[in-house]
Amino acid sequence: MAYDLIILGGGPAGYNAAERAAEAGYKTALFEERALGGVCLNEGCIPTKTLLNSAKIYESAIHGEPYGVKVTGATIDHAAVVARKNKVVKTLVGGVGAKMKGAGVKVVAATAKIVGKCDAGFSVEAGGEKYEAARLLICTGSEAAIPPIDGLKDSVASGLAVTNREILDLTEAPKKIAVIGGGVIGLEMASYFNTIGSDVTVIEMMDKIAGPTDRDISKILENNLTKKGIKFVLGAAVKSVKGKSGAGEVVYEKDGKSEKVACDLVLVSTGRRARTKDIGLETLGVLTNRGAIVTDETGRTNVPGVFAAGDVNGKSMLAHTAYREGEAAVNSMQGIKDRVDYRAIPAVIYTKPEVGTVGETVESAAKVGIKAKEYTISLRYSGRYVAEVEGGDGIAKIVVDEENGTILGVHMIGSYASEIIYGAAAMVARHDRAKDVRRLVFPHPTVCEVIREGMFTIK
């Protein structure tokens, strides 16, 4: 069976690229061994946001008194939340399947493996059949990284420890949960389970949460989550995980002392790694770096005709980056000039309060030789924020290049940050300056107005 393009992986990079390729007239085959939508739709972005939305509704109900709303007897049914999550995922997965059918993409539900080059270009084997194509796009995504911690592998096997995949299907909330890793996944799940009543402890090796997030932003987030009852152990190295489901403990070392946390469940959220094992890259000589496929900003690998997009290249493990990378790759195949601007990739943490960031911090700019200055403005300059958030401490930071005044980054914590940050990403991508943004008209009253207000503080 000969195609113009074969795509390995039906996640955001793969299925979006398949649709774009089919629109361009390419005869396209898409291979997915599990479910269309990949990690994002089935085990990540969508299911976690479904859970978090239910938690926010519940939190609003039980903490409505400062806003003049009194609710008695509010409860949350975790099993019902998970059932709704499954319904949402099923609906959206079906939608992706319908899009593929409508676009004329051949979807093969099987594990695909590259077997080498052929006269047509490249050969792939799946389900006992061979497929050939002139071009190959690898979008096999990523998987949870399980660090070599004593007892952790056995704990995963026994059910004491879970990853982001398994935790989303729990029908009963654990009484005590220990989260190893204070990054995005760990914080979002910690936030959910804390809201619905679990005792949550987050253990993080760094001295701050939220990874590369601006330090002041991460501290505000930590303070907010601590007030809600989440316990943070920072600057700690996990040494072992012991016990069984419902009766375990995590042993960690901090400041030279050994401590332990008793728990019913352990969530391992220590990062993700590219899924490149056993897919046949060696048959083509595709270059990798620490397991991730090496690509340029167009998605090209070192092998002509072979492209890669999404988490598998290890550049920016975010679904929206994957969408854009898949599009850039398909455009590049057609000779259309395109590239991904990795300077302007927004990132969001969907806790309450939300965090939205894009571009450089002062520290990251310095590492690439750019002298930058930051300007901070309170979200309380927004009338809507004051009206909706009692005692809020949200801020927005604007980072500018001292030499030419261009906006290098925007970082904020507070309500609607996830919906606002795309506009800041456009400012970074366009190399806007403060005076350019001052001329834009922002709707009133909105939280996003503080971005414009902040531009008037920049000299």
C-alpha positions in Angstrom: 0.0 0.0 0.0 1.6 3.2 -1.1 1.0 6.7 0.4 2.4 10.2 0.0 2.8 10.4 3.8 2.8 8.0 6.7 2.4 9.4 10.2 3.3 7.3 13.3 1.2 8.5 16.3 -2.3 9.9 16.5 -1.8 12.5 19.2 -2.1 16.3 18.6 0.9 16.5 16.3 -0.1 13.4 14.3 -3.8 13.8 13.8 -3.6 17.6 13.1 -0.8 17.0 10.6 -2.8 14.2 9.0 -5.7 16.6 8.4 -3.5 19.3 7.0 -1.7 16.9 4.7 -4.9 15.5 3.4 -6.2 19.0 2.8 -3.0 19.6 0.7 -3.8 16.5 -1.4 -1.5 14.0 0.2 -2.7 10.4 0.4 -2.1 10.0 4.1 -2.0 7.0 6.5 -2.1 7.6 10.3 -1.0 4.8 12.7 -2.1 4.8 16.3 -1.8 1.8 18.6 -4.1 3.0 21.4 -6.7 5.8 21.0 -6.7 8.8 18.7 -5.9 12.0 20.6 -2.8 10.6 22.2 -1.7 11.4 25.8 -3.3 14.9 25.6 -6.8 13.8 24.9 -6.8 10.5 26.8 -4.4 10.9 29.7 -3.4 14.5 30.0 -4.8 17.9 28.9 -8.5 17.1 28.6 -9.2 14.6 31.4 -7.2 16.6 33.9 -9.1 19.8 33.1 -12.4 18.0 33.4 -11.4 16.9 36.9 -10.1 20.4 37.8 -13.3 22.0 36.6 -15.4 19.9 38.8 -13.1 20.7 41.7 -13.4 24.5 41.0 -17.2 24.2 41.0 -17.1 22.4 44.3 -14.6 24.9 45.8 -16.8 27.8 44.7 -19.8 26.2 46.4 -18.1 25.6 49.8 -16.3 28.9 49.8 -18.9 31.2 48.5 -19.7 33.1 51.7 -17.3 36.0 51.0 -19.3 36.6 47.8 -22.6 36.5 49.6 -23.4 32.9 48.5 -24.1 30.4 51.2 -24.4 26.7 50.3 -25.0 24.0 52.8 -24.5 20.3 52.2 -22.3 20.5 49.1 -20.5 17.3 48.3 -18.3 16.0 45.5 -18.6 12.5 44.1 -15.2 11.5 42.7 -16.5 8.5 40.9 -19.1 10.6 39.2 -16.4 13.1 38.2 -14.4 10.3 36.7 -17.4 9.0 34.8 -18.0 12.5 33.3 -14.3 12.7 32.4 -14.7 9.4 30.5 -17.7 10.7 28.7 -15.9 13.9 27.7 -12.9 12.0 26.4 -15.0 9.5 24.5 -16.9 12.4 22.8 -13.7 14.2 21.8 -11.9 11.0 20.6 -14.9 10.3 18.5 -14.6 13.8 17.1 -11.0 13.3 16.1 -12.0 10.0 14.3 -14.7 11.8 12.4 -12.3 14.5 11.3 -9.9 11.9 10.0 -12.7 10.1 8.1 -13.9 13.4 6.7 -10.5 14.4 5.6 -9.9 11.0 3.9 -7.1 9.9 6.2 -6.5 6.2 6.4 -6.4 5.4 10.2 -4.7 2.1 11.1 -5.3 1.0 14.7 -2.1 -1.0 15.2 1.5 -0.7 16.4 3.6 0.5 13.6 7.3 0.0 13.2 9.7 1.4 10.6 11.4 -1.3 8.7 13.7 0.7 6.4 13.9 2.5 3.1 12.3 1.2 -0.1 11.8 2.3 -3.7 8.8 4.4 -2.8 10.7 6.0 0.1 10.1 4.4 3.5 8.5 1.2 4.6 6.4 0.6 7.7 5.0 -2.6 9.1 1.8 -2.8 11.2 -0.6 -5.6 11.9 1.2 -8.0 9.6 0.9 -5.5 6.7 3.5 -3.4 5.0 2.9 0.2 4.0 5.1 2.5 2.0 5.3 6.3 1.6 7.5 9.0 0.1 7.5 10.8 3.4 7.5 9.9 7.0 6.3 12.0 10.0 7.1 10.5 13.5 4.7 11.7 16.2 5.0 8.9 18.8 4.8 11.2 21.7 6.1 10.7 25.2 5.6 8.6 28.3 6.0 9.1 32.0 9.6 8.8 33.2 10.0 6.4 36.2 13.2 7.4 38.0 15.5 4.7 39.5 14.2 5.2 43.1 14.6 2.2 45.4 11.3 0.3 45.5 9.5 2.5 43.0 9.3 0.0 40.1 7.8 -2.6 42.5 5.4 0.0 43.9 4.2 0.8 40.4 3.6 -2.9 39.7 1.7 -3.3 43.0 -0.5 -0.3 42.5 0.9 1.8 45.4 2.5 4.2 42.9 0.8 5.5 39.8 1.5 7.8 36.9 -0.7 10.5 35.3 -2.4 7.7 33.3 -3.6 5.5 36.2 -4.5 8.3 38.6 -7.2 9.6 36.2 -9.1 6.3 36.4 -9.2 6.0 40.2 -12.9 5.8 41.3 -12.1 6.4 45.0 -10.0 9.2 46.2 -7.0 8.3 48.5 -7.0 9.6 52.0 -3.3 10.5 51.9 -1.4 11.0 48.7 2.3 11.7 48.2 3.3 13.4 45.0 6.8 13.0 43.8 7.6 16.0 41.6 6.3 19.6 41.8 5.9 20.3 38.1 2.7 20.9 36.2 1.2 17.4 36.4 2.0 17.0 40.0 0.6 20.4 41.0 -2.6 20.0 39.0 -3.3 16.6 40.5 -2.3 17.8 44.0 -4.7 20.7 43.6 -7.6 18.4 42.5 -7.2 15.8 45.3 -6.6 18.5 47.9 -9.9 20.2 46.9 -11.9 17.0 47.2 -10.5 16.1 50.6 -7.3 14.1 50.3 -4.3 14.9 52.5 -1.6 15.9 49.9 2.2 16.2 50.3 4.3 17.3 47.3 8.0 16.4 47.4 10.2 18.3 45.0 14.0 18.1 44.4 14.3 21.8 43.4 14.0 24.6 45.9 10.8 25.8 44.1 7.7 24.4 42.5 6.6 24.7 38.9 9.9 24.0 37.2 11.2 26.9 35.0 8.3 29.2 36.0 9.3 32.7 37.2 10.4 32.4 40.8 8.1 35.1 42.2 5.1 33.5 40.3 5.9 30.0 41.6 6.2 31.4 45.2 2.8 33.0 45.0 1.4 29.8 43.7 3.0 27.8 46.5 1.6 30.2 49.1 -1.9 29.9 47.7 -1.8 26.1 47.6 -0.3 25.9 51.0 -3.2 28.0 52.4 -5.5 25.4 51.0 -3.7 22.6 52.9 -1.2 21.2 50.4 2.1 20.4 52.1 5.3 21.1 50.2 8.7 19.5 50.9 11.2 21.4 48.7 14.9 20.7 48.1 14.4 17.0 49.0 15.6 13.9 47.2 13.3 10.9 47.3 15.3 7.8 48.4 12.7 5.0 48.4 9.1 4.1 48.1 7.9 1.2 50.2 4.7 -0.6 51.2 1.6 -1.6 49.3 -1.5 0.1 48.0 -3.3 1.8 50.9 -0.3 1.5 53.2 2.9 3.0 51.9 5.6 5.5 52.7 8.0 7.7 50.8 11.4 8.2 52.3 13.3 11.4 51.4 16.4 13.2 52.4 16.5 16.9 53.1 19.3 19.0 54.6 21.2 15.8 55.3 18.3 14.3 57.3 16.1 11.3 56.4 12.3 11.8 56.7 9.3 9.9 55.6 5.7 10.5 54.5 3.0 7.9 55.1 0.5 7.6 52.2 -2.2 5.5 50.6 -1.0 6.3 47.1 2.1 7.8 45.4 1.8 9.8 42.2 5.0 9.8 40.2 5.2 13.0 38.2 9.0 13.5 37.6 8.8 14.4 33.9 8.3 12.7 30.6 10.5 11.1 28.0 10.2 10.7 24.3 8.8 7.4 23.0 11.4 6.3 20.5 12.2 2.8 21.7 11.4 -0.1 19.3 9.9 2.0 16.5 12.7 1.3 14.0 14.6 4.6 13.9 17.9 2.6 13.7 16.8 1.2 10.2 17.0 4.8 8.9 19.8 6.2 11.0 17.6 8.9 12.5 19.7 11.0 14.9 18.5 11.2 18.5 19.7 13.0 21.6 19.0 11.4 25.0 16.2 9.4 23.4 14.5 12.4 21.6 14.6 12.8 17.8 16.7 15.7 16.8 14.8 18.2 14.5 15.2 21.7 13.3 12.5 24.4 13.4 10.8 23.0 10.4 10.5 19.5 11.8 13.2 18.0 9.6 15.4 15.2 10.9 18.9 14.3 9.6 17.3 11.9 7.1 15.8 13.6 4.0 12.0 12.9 3.8 11.8 12.0 7.5 10.2 14.5 9.9 9.2 14.5 13.6 6.8 16.6 15.6 5.4 16.7 19.2 6.8 15.3 22.4 9.0 12.9 20.5 11.5 15.6 19.7 11.8 16.7 23.3 11.7 20.4 22.5 8.5 21.6 24.2 6.2 18.8 25.5 3.0 20.7 25.1 0.0 19.8 23.0 -0.3 23.2 21.4 3.4 23.1 20.4 2.7 19.7 18.8 -0.1 21.1 16.7 2.2 23.8 15.4 5.1 21.5 14.8 3.0 19.1 12.8 1.7 22.0 10.6 5.2 23.3 10.1 6.4 19.9 9.0 3.6 19.4 6.5 4.2 22.9 5.1 7.9 22.1 4.8 7.2 18.9 2.9 5.3 21.0 0.3 8.1 23.5 0.0 6.1 26.2 1.9 8.5 28.3 4.0 7.5 27.8 7.7 9.1 27.4 11.1 8.1 27.1 14.7 8.9 30.1 16.8 9.9 28.4 20.1 10.4 31.9 21.7 6.7 32.4 21.8 5.3 29.1 23.1 2.8 29.8 26.0 2.5 27.5 29.0 -0.2 27.2 31.6 -0.7 25.6 35.0 -4.4 25.0 35.5 -4.4 25.3 39.3 -6.5 27.8 41.2 -5.1 30.4 40.8 -4.0 29.8 37.2 -0.5 30.5 35.9 0.2 31.6 32.4 3.7 32.2 31.0 5.4 32.9 27.7 8.9 33.8 26.6 11.9 34.8 28.7 12.4 35.6 32.3 15.2 37.9 33.4 17.2 34.9 34.4 16.6 32.9 31.2 17.4 35.9 29.0 20.7 36.4 30.8 21.6 32.8 30.0 21.4 33.6 26.3 23.2 36.9 26.6 20.3 39.3 26.6 20.1 42.0 29.2 16.5 42.2 30.3 14.5 44.2 32.8 11.1 43.1 34.4 8.1 45.2 35.4 5.6 43.9 37.8 2.0 45.0 38.1 -0.7 43.7 40.5 -3.8 42.2 39.0 -5.7 44.4 41.5 -5.4 47.1 38.9 -8.2 45.2 37.2 -11.6 46.1 38.4 -12.9 42.7 37.4 -10.2 40.9 39.3 -11.1 42.8 42.5 -14.8 42.1 42.0 -14.3 38.4 41.5 -11.3 37.5 43.6 -11.5 38.2 47.4 -8.1 39.0 48.7 -6.3 38.0 45.5 -2.5 38.4 45.2 -2.1 37.8 41.5 0.5 39.7 39.5 1.7 40.1 35.9 5.3 40.5 35.0 6.5 42.0 31.7 10.1 41.3 30.6 11.7 43.6 28.1 15.0 43.8 26.3 16.9 46.8 27.8 18.6 47.4 24.5 15.7 47.8 22.1 12.6 47.7 24.3 11.0 44.6 22.7 8.8 42.4 24.9 10.6 39.2 25.7 8.2 37.6 28.0 5.0 37.9 30.1 4.3 35.9 33.2 1.2 36.0 35.3 -0.7 34.3 38.1 -4.4 34.8 38.6 -7.9 34.3 37.1 -8.2 33.8 33.4 -4.4 33.6 32.9 -4.9 30.6 30.6 -7.1 32.6 28.3 -5.0 35.8 28.4 -1.5 34.4 27.7 -2.1 33.8 24.0 -2.2 37.6 23.5 1.1 38.0 25.3 2.5 35.2 23.1 1.5 37.2 20.0 3.3 40.3 21.4 6.5 38.2 21.9 6.2 36.6 18.4 5.8 40.0 16.8 8.6 41.7 18.7 6.2 44.3 20.0 7.4 47.1 22.2 5.5 48.7 25.1 4.4 51.7 22.9 2.9 49.3 20.4 0.7 47.6 23.0 -0.4 50.9 24.5 -2.1 51.7 21.3 -4.2 48.5 21.4 -7.7 48.7 22.8 -8.4 46.1 25.5 -12.0 45.3 26.6 -13.2 46.7 29.9 -13.6 45.4 32.6 -11.3 42.4 32.1 -8.3 41.0 33.8 -6.2 41.2 30.7 -6.3 45.0 31.0 -3.4 44.8 33.4 -1.2 43.8 30.5 -1.9 47.2 28.8 -1.7 49.0 32.2 1.7 47.4 32.8 3.0 48.8 29.5 2.7 52.3 30.9 5.1 51.5 33.7 7.8 50.7 31.1 10.1 53.6 30.4 
